[in-house]
Amino acid sequence: MDLTFALAGLAVGLIVGAILARLYSLKQFNSHKLQQELDASRQQLSQYRQDVSQHLDVTNQLMTQLQDNYSRIARHVQQSKMQLVEQPAATKNSDLNYLSTDTAAHIKQSLHQIDEKRRVYSAIDEQPRDYSGEASGLIKERKVSKPE
């Protein structure tokens, strides 16, 4: 009987041991799987940080370039103002002529010869009609003579 109890205890011990080993191996597998997911998440976070850093560097370069362009435009406007506004004010009597002298003289002469014709407007007594005064087409009433 002792042998039977020993074999039964051994069988129960093997079954319980197999179940515990299986549960432990599942926990280890899940732990390994979670570790892999954690490593993948860390790698994605690192890549995201790298992308954000690169984006900010490019944005900084573009903003610097924009500031340089703005400064160049402001200098150009200031120089143009000096050339176009302030210099001609000092020499108001000088006649700036972008055309040749013959062309300018011809234009000045023709301006004095133009006879301005003004349009003559007639007084309108009534609004124009968009329709004819008499009935026509399908709307026209037909006079039908009745036989007596």
C-alpha positions as CSV (number, residue, x, y, z in Angstrom):
1,M,0.0,0.0,0.0
2,D,2.9,2.3,0.7
3,L,4.0,1.8,-2.8
4,T,0.6,2.7,-4.2
5,F,0.6,5.9,-2.1
6,A,4.1,6.7,-3.2
7,L,3.2,6.2,-6.9
8,A,0.0,8.2,-6.5
9,G,1.9,11.0,-4.8
10,L,4.5,10.9,-7.5
11,A,1.8,11.1,-10.2
12,V,0.1,14.0,-8.4
13,G,3.5,15.7,-7.9
14,L,4.3,15.3,-11.6
15,I,1.0,16.7,-12.7
16,V,1.2,19.7,-10.3
17,G,4.8,20.2,-11.3
18,A,3.9,20.2,-15.0
19,I,1.1,22.7,-14.4
20,L,3.3,25.0,-12.4
21,A,6.1,24.7,-15.0
22,R,3.6,25.6,-17.8
23,L,2.3,28.6,-15.9
24,Y,5.9,29.8,-15.2
25,S,6.9,29.4,-18.8
26,L,3.8,31.4,-19.9
27,K,4.7,34.1,-17.5
28,Q,8.3,34.1,-18.8
29,F,7.0,34.3,-22.4
30,N,4.7,37.2,-21.5
31,S,7.5,38.9,-19.7
32,H,9.7,38.4,-22.8
33,K,7.0,39.7,-25.0
34,L,6.4,42.8,-22.8
35,Q,10.2,43.4,-22.8
36,Q,10.2,43.3,-26.7
37,E,7.2,45.8,-26.8
38,L,9.0,48.0,-24.3
39,D,12.1,48.0,-26.4
40,A,10.1,48.8,-29.6
41,S,8.3,51.7,-27.8
42,R,11.6,53.1,-26.6
43,Q,13.0,52.9,-30.1
44,Q,9.9,54.7,-31.5
45,L,10.2,57.4,-28.9
46,S,13.8,57.9,-29.8
47,Q,13.0,58.1,-33.5
48,Y,10.2,60.6,-32.7
49,R,12.5,62.8,-30.7
50,Q,15.0,62.7,-33.5
51,D,12.3,63.7,-36.0
52,V,11.2,66.6,-33.8
53,S,14.8,67.8,-33.3
54,Q,15.4,67.7,-37.0
55,H,12.1,69.6,-37.7
56,L,13.0,72.3,-35.2
57,D,16.5,72.6,-36.8
58,V,15.0,73.1,-40.2
59,T,12.4,75.5,-38.9
60,N,15.2,77.5,-37.2
61,Q,17.1,77.7,-40.4
62,L,14.1,78.8,-42.4
63,M,13.3,81.5,-39.8
64,T,16.8,82.8,-39.9
65,Q,16.6,82.9,-43.7
66,L,13.3,84.7,-43.5
67,Q,14.8,87.3,-41.1
68,D,17.7,87.8,-43.5
69,N,15.3,88.2,-46.5
70,Y,13.2,90.7,-44.4
71,S,16.3,92.7,-43.6
72,R,17.4,92.7,-47.3
73,I,13.9,93.9,-48.3
74,A,13.9,96.6,-45.7
75,R,17.3,97.9,-46.9
76,H,16.1,97.8,-50.5
77,V,13.0,99.8,-49.7
78,Q,15.0,102.3,-47.8
79,Q,17.5,102.7,-50.7
80,S,14.6,103.0,-53.2
81,K,13.0,105.6,-51.0
82,M,16.2,107.5,-51.0
83,Q,16.5,107.3,-54.8
84,L,12.9,107.8,-55.8
85,V,11.5,110.1,-53.1
86,E,14.1,112.2,-51.4
87,Q,16.5,112.9,-54.3
88,P,13.8,114.1,-56.8
89,A,12.4,116.4,-54.1
90,A,15.8,118.2,-54.0
91,T,15.6,118.7,-57.8
92,K,12.0,119.5,-58.4
93,N,12.6,121.7,-61.4
94,S,14.5,119.0,-63.3
95,D,12.2,117.3,-65.9
96,L,12.5,113.6,-65.6
97,N,12.0,112.3,-69.1
98,Y,12.0,108.6,-69.7
99,L,11.1,109.1,-73.4
100,S,13.4,110.4,-76.1
101,T,13.2,114.2,-76.5
102,D,11.5,113.9,-80.0
103,T,8.8,111.6,-78.6
104,A,8.2,113.8,-75.5
105,A,7.9,117.0,-77.7
106,H,5.5,115.2,-80.1
107,I,3.3,114.1,-77.2
108,K,3.3,117.6,-75.7
109,Q,2.3,119.1,-79.0
110,S,-0.4,116.6,-79.7
111,L,-1.9,117.1,-76.2
112,H,-2.6,120.8,-77.1
113,Q,-4.2,119.8,-80.4
114,I,-6.7,117.3,-79.0
115,D,-10.3,118.5,-79.4
116,E,-12.1,117.0,-76.5
117,K,-15.5,115.9,-77.5
118,R,-18.0,115.5,-74.8
119,R,-20.8,113.0,-75.1
120,V,-24.2,114.4,-75.5
121,Y,-26.7,112.7,-73.2
122,S,-30.3,112.7,-74.2
123,A,-32.9,112.9,-71.6
124,I,-34.9,109.7,-71.2
125,D,-38.6,110.2,-70.5
126,E,-39.5,106.7,-69.6
127,Q,-37.9,103.4,-68.8
128,P,-37.4,101.2,-71.8
129,R,-39.7,98.2,-72.1
130,D,-38.5,94.7,-72.1
131,Y,-41.6,93.6,-73.9
132,S,-43.6,94.7,-76.9
133,G,-46.7,96.7,-76.4
134,E,-49.0,94.3,-78.3
135,A,-49.8,90.7,-77.5
136,S,-48.1,88.3,-79.8
137,G,-47.5,84.6,-80.2
138,L,-49.4,82.1,-78.0
139,I,-50.7,84.8,-75.7
140,K,-52.4,86.8,-78.5
141,E,-56.2,86.6,-78.3
142,R,-57.7,85.6,-81.5
143,K,-60.9,87.2,-82.6
144,V,-63.0,84.4,-83.9
145,S,-66.1,85.5,-85.8
146,K,-69.2,83.6,-84.7
147,P,-71.5,82.5,-87.4
148,E,-75.0,83.9,-86.9
